[in-house]
Structures are given as C-alpha cells and as structure tokens.
C-alpha cells in the first residue's frame, strides 16, 4: 500500500522542484522546508485522529521529563552549589539544553529511521518521490507529543531567569535568545550528521544517541564537574559546548575553566552554520555511497 499524504501535495511540489533548479540554493531550501511541512502536517492529522491517546502521551512525556529536573533539585537539598554553580544557574543550563534538544528531536529526530530504510530498501521509495528525501525522513512519523520536552525545559528556563541574580543587559538578553536558536540548529546538524553514518556502518542509532540525548544530559550540568579533556572534546571535536556552556559563561558572568578566548562565548551562530555545512556534506556523501539492496 502506498504511503499516505504525498498525493496532491507532492504533485504541487514538482513545479517547486523545477523552479528550484533555476533559482538556486535558496529556492531549494524553501522547497525542502515546504516538503517537510507537508509531511509533518500529514502525520499530525493522523495522530490527532486519536486525541485521547495523544493527550495521555503528551502528559506522560511532560511528567517524565520533569523528573529529570527533580533529580537536580533533590541534589541541592544536600549542597548549596554543584561545581560552584547554584540551582538557578543549573536551571539555566537545564532549560537551554533541554529546549534545544527537544526542538531538534521534534524537527529532525525521525531521521533515526534511516538505518531501517537502508536495510529494507525502502529508502529508494523516498529517493524517487518529487520531494527531498532528507525532508521526508526528518518529518516521518512526526509527533507533537515531542513538544513535552521543550515545553518543560522552557518552564524551567523561565523559572531560572526569574531566580538568577543577573544584570540583564541587552547583550545578555540577545545572547540568550541566540543560543536557543543556535543550540537547536547544532543539535539538528549533529542528529543528521551522525545518522548519515548508517549509510556505511549499518545500525548506529545508539552511537548517535550518545551524542544527542547523552550530550543533552551532560549539558545540564556545569563544565566544572567534568574532566578537562571531556570539556575540550565538546568544544573542538563535537561542538556541544556551543549549545549552552560557552554562551552561559557570558550570560551568568562565570569564568571559563579552559581559559578560551572571549570570542568563543559568542561563536554559537558561526558554529551552527559550520555544523549545518558538515551535516549537508555527510548527507551528500552518504547518498553517493548508497547502492540500495539490489532487490
């Protein structure tokens, strides 16, 4: 049976694809975003057919993610600081990390299914459709219940902003907004980049999760509680530190445990752009290496 949702909308995207060939990368990006939107809307209509199930799953997701922060609160019943950071400061790290991770999971988390598509040969179906395969994979089985994590993280972040003793100058306010956007983009790029390893290595989902969900847990805690070598790794190897650690140093007025140049605290947008470029190159290389199942 054919996959739902790519009938009439997909026909409309054919003309968009032809126009994209003539007008360059910007039009192709708009076309890919529209394809993602159409696929996500189709899956949303499907899930909302069972509203009671959706409501219960969303509520369960919200409660489970709140338990993560409850663990941090319980720790502070026995100590005033953790690694020299107060509870509101950890709330800031938790909120920014969780929001960026949750939004990335909402937008592109479904690309986890790439390995299954490669093994079963159904990736070929997506490649011949008149819509970008990457947009289809990212929107596959899109579910609004994933909003539970970013919603809960946003609530913790708002509490921390009210509790922090910070002089909110314009640069700190702007940097807080920028780090939420840049952090989401960095996580999206890491998600896609590591998923592309499945073109060569088969099932790498757990390896990928160690950098996405595992990285999200790590960024909830201050860099001062980790070994210096690990902190260097998330700055210069997998740039998770640019999601919130480095910008937070400026926002919260904290010293840098690595003694890096001040410019690193404001480099999240540039790092996000480089991550997107790297993820795009990994996707193109993976498609060139893909040979199908032979069936």
MARFIDO-182325 format. One line per field, with one value per residue (C-alpha): x, y, z. Coordinates in nm, 3 decimals. Each point is the difference from the previous one (the first is absolute). Layout:
N
east (X,...)
north (Y,...)
up (Z,...)
end
This chain:
295
east (0.000,0.135,0.109,-0.265,0.019,0.218,-0.269,-0.136,0.250,0.289,-0.128,0.012,0.362,0.107,-0.036,0.189,0.283,0.032,0.002,0.263,0.234,-0.015,0.023,0.269,0.054,-0.245,-0.293,0.113,0.007,-0.351,-0.118,0.152,-0.160,-0.339,0.039,0.083,-0.303,-0.234,0.128,-0.014,-0.354,-0.108,0.139,-0.152,-0.346,0.048,0.103,-0.275,-0.258,0.055,-0.006,-0.036,0.309,0.189,-0.095,0.108,0.331,0.074,-0.076,0.214,0.287,-0.031,0.001,0.296,0.214,-0.088,0.149,0.341,0.001,-0.144,0.321,0.204,-0.225,0.044,0.377,-0.021,-0.176,0.344,0.226,-0.015,0.200,0.106,0.338,-0.030,-0.334,-0.330,-0.336,-0.135,0.319,-0.046,-0.362,0.130,0.224,-0.280,-0.257,0.219,0.136,-0.338,-0.174,0.259,0.004,-0.379,-0.052,0.264,-0.171,-0.332,0.139,0.244,-0.006,-0.183,0.314,0.086,-0.201,0.263,0.172,-0.328,-0.072,0.346,-0.029,-0.346,0.067,-0.291,0.233,-0.029,-0.368,0.090,0.273,-0.239,-0.270,-0.023,0.113,0.342,0.074,0.160,-0.312,-0.217,0.220,0.010,-0.379,-0.084,-0.231,0.007,-0.168,-0.102,0.034,0.374,-0.085,-0.004,0.377,0.042,-0.313,0.127,0.349,-0.144,-0.188,0.322,0.186,-0.261,0.026,0.380,-0.009,-0.222,0.217,0.343,0.182,0.111,0.018,-0.198,0.175,-0.100,0.290,-0.082,-0.367,0.077,0.258,-0.257,-0.238,0.278,0.133,-0.346,-0.018,0.363,-0.016,-0.301,0.180,0.316,-0.199,-0.187,0.329,0.153,-0.311,0.012,0.378,0.026,-0.308,0.183,0.255,-0.268,0.075,0.332,-0.025,-0.355,-0.174,0.165,-0.305,0.140,0.332,-0.191,-0.212,0.315,0.069,-0.360,-0.188,0.324,0.138,-0.324,0.037,0.363,-0.082,-0.248,0.297,0.280,0.327,0.188,-0.122,0.153,0.359,0.181,0.059,-0.374,-0.073,0.265,-0.165,-0.341,0.163,0.235,-0.128,-0.379,-0.089,-0.273,0.155,-0.126,-0.360,0.003,0.322,0.207,-0.280,-0.114,0.342,-0.069,-0.367,0.068,0.333,0.192,0.375,0.104,0.160,0.198,0.115,-0.124,-0.018,-0.308,-0.113,-0.087,-0.291,-0.162,0.088,-0.313,-0.159,0.323,0.041,-0.363,0.062,0.311,-0.192,-0.274,0.264,0.163,-0.336,-0.088,0.331,-0.051,-0.348,0.123,0.291,-0.238,-0.234,0.292,0.111,-0.350,-0.053,-0.339,-0.081,0.018,-0.360)
north (0.000,0.344,0.234,0.258,0.371,0.052,0.004,0.340,0.195,-0.187,0.084,0.366,-0.032,-0.118,0.350,0.124,-0.240,0.127,0.360,-0.088,-0.127,0.341,0.226,-0.168,-0.112,0.242,-0.131,-0.358,0.068,0.147,-0.298,-0.243,0.191,-0.016,-0.372,-0.051,0.207,-0.202,-0.331,0.122,0.130,-0.337,-0.189,0.257,-0.049,-0.374,0.016,0.247,-0.254,-0.158,0.307,-0.180,-0.209,0.313,0.186,-0.287,-0.048,0.374,0.016,-0.307,0.151,0.323,-0.178,-0.224,0.294,0.191,-0.288,0.080,0.343,-0.142,-0.202,0.321,0.169,-0.295,0.032,0.358,-0.111,-0.119,0.268,0.372,-0.022,-0.262,0.061,0.355,0.059,0.075,-0.164,0.292,-0.014,-0.374,0.077,0.229,-0.277,-0.255,0.222,0.106,-0.350,-0.171,0.255,-0.030,-0.380,-0.024,0.228,-0.188,-0.328,0.146,0.133,-0.271,-0.280,-0.236,-0.033,-0.282,-0.220,0.043,-0.327,-0.192,0.156,-0.099,-0.360,-0.055,0.188,0.239,0.301,-0.044,0.092,0.335,0.066,-0.025,0.219,0.362,0.129,0.009,-0.332,0.172,0.209,-0.312,-0.193,0.285,0.037,-0.371,-0.096,0.360,0.023,0.308,-0.199,0.071,0.356,-0.126,0.033,0.354,0.117,-0.133,0.137,0.341,0.003,-0.078,0.264,0.267,-0.087,0.023,0.336,0.137,-0.150,0.095,0.299,0.130,0.351,-0.057,0.231,-0.001,-0.223,-0.268,0.006,-0.027,-0.276,-0.206,0.012,-0.072,-0.298,-0.163,0.029,-0.091,-0.288,-0.145,0.027,-0.161,-0.292,-0.040,-0.010,-0.251,-0.217,-0.006,-0.030,-0.302,-0.161,0.011,-0.245,-0.265,0.016,-0.174,-0.157,-0.131,0.047,0.286,0.134,-0.057,0.157,0.301,0.019,0.024,0.340,0.126,-0.118,-0.077,0.341,0.159,-0.158,0.111,0.361,0.016,0.009,0.261,-0.066,0.023,-0.347,-0.173,-0.084,0.267,-0.247,-0.061,0.373,0.048,-0.279,0.170,0.327,-0.111,-0.346,-0.017,0.364,-0.058,0.261,0.272,-0.106,0.159,-0.041,0.271,0.255,-0.058,0.110,0.350,0.009,-0.119,0.180,-0.321,-0.054,-0.238,-0.316,-0.045,0.360,0.023,0.335,0.212,-0.032,-0.369,0.109,0.176,-0.253,-0.219,0.135,-0.055,-0.350,-0.077,0.101,-0.221,-0.292,0.039,0.002,-0.314,-0.177,0.094,-0.137,-0.321,-0.043,0.053,-0.241,-0.258,0.023,-0.046,-0.308,-0.151,-0.290,-0.132,-0.359,-0.142,-0.116)
up (0.000,-0.090,0.279,0.090,-0.036,-0.306,-0.265,-0.097,0.216,-0.159,-0.349,0.091,0.106,-0.347,-0.136,0.304,-0.074,-0.355,0.113,0.262,-0.269,-0.165,0.304,0.211,0.358,0.162,-0.201,0.062,0.373,-0.013,-0.201,0.253,0.289,-0.174,-0.061,0.369,0.098,-0.222,0.136,0.362,-0.049,-0.139,0.301,0.239,-0.151,0.036,0.368,0.091,-0.115,0.343,0.223,0.330,-0.076,-0.109,0.320,0.226,-0.183,0.011,0.372,0.069,-0.199,0.198,0.338,-0.088,-0.110,0.319,0.197,-0.154,0.162,0.322,0.037,-0.019,0.257,0.237,-0.030,0.121,0.319,0.111,-0.149,-0.077,-0.321,-0.255,-0.155,0.131,-0.181,0.177,-0.068,-0.213,-0.207,-0.054,-0.088,-0.273,-0.137,0.029,-0.170,-0.291,-0.065,0.032,-0.222,-0.279,0.019,0.012,-0.299,-0.200,0.085,-0.110,-0.329,-0.116,0.260,-0.234,-0.213,0.242,-0.239,-0.274,0.094,-0.023,-0.339,-0.127,0.121,-0.146,-0.323,0.058,-0.020,-0.377,0.027,0.154,-0.255,-0.294,0.151,-0.120,0.341,0.174,0.170,0.300,0.063,-0.023,0.244,0.253,-0.007,-0.005,0.289,0.123,0.339,0.198,0.323,-0.029,0.098,0.360,0.043,-0.140,0.184,0.333,-0.064,-0.086,0.331,0.193,-0.202,0.081,0.370,-0.011,-0.178,0.276,0.277,-0.137,0.143,-0.341,-0.140,-0.319,-0.244,-0.366,-0.104,0.260,-0.094,-0.371,0.059,0.193,-0.296,-0.248,0.193,-0.001,-0.379,-0.063,0.245,-0.180,-0.335,0.141,0.138,-0.331,-0.191,0.244,-0.024,-0.380,-0.024,0.228,-0.157,-0.334,0.142,-0.056,-0.373,0.078,0.345,0.010,0.334,0.191,0.182,0.350,-0.101,-0.130,0.317,0.212,-0.161,-0.017,0.309,0.184,-0.088,0.118,0.343,0.023,-0.086,0.288,0.239,0.023,-0.184,0.330,0.107,-0.304,-0.090,-0.198,-0.288,-0.035,-0.004,-0.271,-0.201,-0.002,-0.106,-0.279,-0.108,0.036,0.072,0.259,0.231,-0.237,0.068,0.347,0.200,-0.168,-0.052,0.360,0.126,-0.132,0.102,0.355,0.040,0.059,-0.062,-0.277,0.148,-0.324,-0.035,-0.360,-0.185,0.079,-0.363,0.059,0.220,-0.296,-0.271,0.018,-0.323,-0.196,0.145,-0.086,-0.361,-0.018,0.149,-0.261,-0.274,0.141,0.031,-0.359,-0.129,0.200,-0.150,-0.356,0.055,0.144,-0.297,-0.240,0.194,0.016,-0.240,0.110,0.094,-0.351,0.015)
end
